[in-house]
Amino acid sequence: MTDPRHAYDTDNGRYYRDPAGGPDLVSVTNVLDTSVNKRALMPWAVKVTVEWILNNRIEVARRAITDRAELTKQIKQIHRDARDTAADLGDRIHKAAEQRLLGAPVAVDPQVAPYLAQLDLWLSYWGVNIEKHIEATEITCLHRRLGYAGTADLMIWLPTGKNSALELWLIDFKTSATRSAKSVYPENTQQLAGLRYCESVLLPDDSEQPMPKIQRTGILNLRARSHALVEMPAGRDAHRAFRGALANALWHHAAPSTYPALLAPGQPAPARRRTIRKAA
């Protein structure tokens, strides 16, 4: 996950501070992480864990007898480490893409380079002039009335209209080392809709402008050897679905984690634990 200006992490996920001084705003991705059941995650976690066990089966067999507790702890960490590694690479790719789209120097990173090369190919195929056709990159979008915010990866003019007329696209980058460049998830549509129908955008100096009128939305999948722009139908119906996810997420974030037990009539209250002070 990238680190947008004014964003910060909480126990309930990412929020944005409002530079105008209003209430904090829940992030679009936080809403979907809280409300959407990502069914592919568990099979993926099982897969990477099983692969590690099979690739290290001699060590696993030995440690299952001599070091069972630590082995179990290590195995439980496998999918978390894989997730964090993928997220770190994704962050670096996003940062490099932002620098490229701003016309700024990009740090040398051998792991990032193949993905950045695919972005360059995509820009060249569409005839993009970064000075003329890039409306914004990594720009914070706000919807104070509904209480959320998010960061748009790219707003760009592409010749997709009638007679190749330019249309303003809202595009989100997705990276993966394994998934097809044409694959997307349904919640990607909700993410784009949440951003598309924000009220305003926040400029680098914290001044604001109304949200530009977005004409089309899509996911640009960047892979090491391929890429694909997948158009997503992020219309008002998708935004209504996102608003339902938003209400659900905010309820969960505000709900207490524990509730008192109800005692039956005549049931004695549980005894309080005595704290024993140790002598100094």
N, C-alpha and C positions, 0 to 999 in steps of 0.2 A: 504494500500500500504506500502511495506517495505521501508527501508531507506538505499539504497545502498551507498557505498563510492563514492564520487564525484558527486552524484545526488543532484539536488536542484530544488525547485519549482519556476515557473514564472507565470505571468498572463496568459501565453499560455500553461500551463502545465509543466510537468517535463522535464528537460534537464540534461545532464551530462557535467561537465567540463572535458576537455581533459588534463590529467596530463602532456602530452608532450607539451602543450602550444598552441595547435591548436584551431580552432573555437569550440564553444560548440556544443554538439551533442544532437539531439532530442531523447527522449526515445521511445522505441518500443511501449510501452503501450500508450504513449501520441499520437503517430501517429494513432493508432486504435481508441482511444477515440475521436479524432478529426474527423476521416474520416468514421467511421462505424456507421450506424444508428442502435442503439441497441433497437430493437422494443419491447423487453420484459420489458424494464424499466418503460415505462408509465403504462401498465396494473398492474405491481407490485406496483408502487407508489399509484395508485388508490385503489388497494386491501388493502394495509396496512392502508391507510387513512380511508377507509370505515369501516374496522374492528375496528379501534380506536373509530370512531364516534358511532358505534353500541354498543361497550362495555361501552361507557360513555354517552349514549343517554340521561339520566336524566340530567346530568350536562350540556350537549350540549343544551338541550331544555331550561334550565334556563338561561344559559349565552347568548343564542341567543337573549334574550330580554334585559338582564341587562349589558352584557359585549361583545357586538358583535364584536367590532374591535379587542380586544385582543384574543377572541376566534378564529376569522379568522386567525390571525397571528399564533396562536398555531397549528391550523389544517394544515396550509401550511407548517409547520415545521416537521410534523409527519414523512413523508417519508425520509426527510433529516437526522433526528435523527436515523431512522432505518438503513439507508445506512451507516452512520458513525459508528454505533454500530457493524454492520456486518464487516465493513472494519477493525475496531480495532481488532476484534476477529481473522480475517484472518491474520493480521500482527503478532499477538501473536503466532498463529499456525505456520506460516512460520518461525518465530524466533526460536521456540521450535524445529521444524524439523531440522533447520540448526544446532542447538546445538547437537541434537541427532546424526546427520550424521557425525559431527566432533568428536563424542565421548566425548563431554563436558557435564558438569552438566546442567540439565534443571530445571529452577525454577518451584516450585509447583504452578499450576494454574488449579483449578477444571474445568473451562470451556474448557481449552485446552486439558486436559488429555484424554478425549475420542477420540479426533482426533489423538493425538499422539499415542494412543494405536493401532489405525488402521494403522498408518504408521509402527509401530513395527510389526504388523501382516503381512503387505505386504512384509517387508524386510525378515521376517522369511520364508514366503511361497516361495520366490525366492532364498532363501539360500544366502542372501547377507552378506558378510563379509565387514564391513565398512572400514577396513584398506586396503583390497585388491581390492574391487570392486567400491569404490567411487572415481571417477576421479576428481570431483570438486562439490562444492555446493555454491550457492549465488556468482557466479563469473561474473564479468562485461565483456561483449562482445562488441567489437568496430568495426564499419565500417566507417572509416574516409572518404573514397572516396565518399560514399553516404550520409554521414553526420548524422548517427544515432548510438545509443548504447542501450544496455539493460542488464538486469541481468538474468542469467540462474539459475533456482532453483536447478537443479541437472543434473550432467553428471555421468552416472553409467553404468557399464558393467553387462549385463544380459544374461543368457544362452538361447537366442532366435534364434540363428543361426542354420545352418545345423548340425545335430548330437549334439545339445545343445552347439554349439560353442558360446563363449562370443561375444556380439555385444555392441557397445557404443551407449547408448540412451541419448537423450536430453529430459528431463522431466520437465514439469511445474506443480506445485501444484495448485489445485483449491479447495476452501472450500465453503461449504454452509450448512445452517441449515435446508433447505427445499427441495432442488433439488435432483433428483435421482443421484446416484453415477455414472450412465452410461451416463449422459447428458453432452453434450459439445456444444459450439457455433462455427460457421464457422470461425470467426475471431481468434479462438484459433490456427487454422492451420497457419494463417498468422503470428501470434506472434512467433510461433515456427520456422517458415521459416526465419523470420527476424533474429532471434538469430543464427540459424543453419548456415547461410551463411555470418556471420560476418567474418572479416579478421583476428582479433586477440582477445586474452583474456588478461585481466589485472590481474596480481597477487597481493597479499596483499602489497608487497613492491613497487608497481607501475611499476615493470618490466613487459615485455610483452612476450607472446609466440603466435605462429600461432594458429588459431582456430583449435581444434581437428577435425578430420574427423568423423562427426556424421553419424551413420548408420541407426538409427531409432529414431522417435520422438513420444512423447505421452503426454497426460494429466493424472496426477494421482489425481483423485478426492478423497478427504478425507472428510468423513462424521462422525458424532458422533457414528454411529452404522454400518457403512459399508465403503467400499472403492472399487475403480475400476481403473485399468490402461487402458485408451482408446488410442489406437494407432491413430495418426493423419498423413495424407499424406502431410507432409510439404516439398514438393519437389520444384523444380525450378519454376513450374507454380504458386505455392502459393507465392514464393518469388517475382515473377513478379507482382502479385496482391498487395503484400505488398509495392513494390516500387511505384505503382500507388497511394496507400494510403499515402505514404511518401511524394510524390510530392504535393498531395492535401493538406496535413497537413501543410507543409512548406509554401505553398502559402497563406493559411488562416492565419498563424501566422505572416506573413510579410505584409498582406494587411492592409491598414488604416481602421479605424473604422468609419470614416466620410468622405464625399466628398462634395465639394462646389456645391451649386445649380447653375444652368445655368439660367441667366436672359434673357428674351426676349429683342430684340432691343427696345429702348425707355422706358424700364421698369425702374423706379427709384430704386436705391439701397436701401436696408432696412436701416432705421435710426439706428445709433448706440445708445446703451443704455447709458444713462448718469449715472455715479456713483455719488451718493450724499454722501458727507462726513458728518458724524455727528460731531457736536461740542463736543470738549473734556469737 
